[in-house]
Amino acid sequence: MEARNINIKEKMPASKKLQAADSADLLADASTLIALKGKKVQKFSVKSSISDEAIAATLGPTGNMRAPTMRVGKTIIVGFNEAVYAEFFG
C-alpha cells in the first residue's frame, strides 16, 4: 500500500477474524464488489442485493474474510491483483 501512496484510514489486526456476517455488513453500503484471487477477477453488483456467491468470494478457505479488504468509494476490493490496483490507484 505504501508503494502506491494509498492512505489507509482504518486497519484491523489479523487476529480479528471477520466472517460471512461481517462481509455482508461491509457489502451492505457498497454498490460493487471486486474479488481478486491471483489472476482471477470477479465483479459483482451488490447495489440491490448481495448474493451468497458474492459473500463466498470475500472468504478464504477457513471461512474468514480474505486480505487485503478495502473500500474505495462504493466499491469493495478483496484480495490482490497488480493490474486492478493499478487501475484504481495509478
Beta strands, then each sheet from edge to edge (+ up, - down):
strand 1: 32-37
strand 2: 40-45
strand 3: 69-72
strand 4: 75-78
sheet 1: 2+ 1- 4- 3+
end
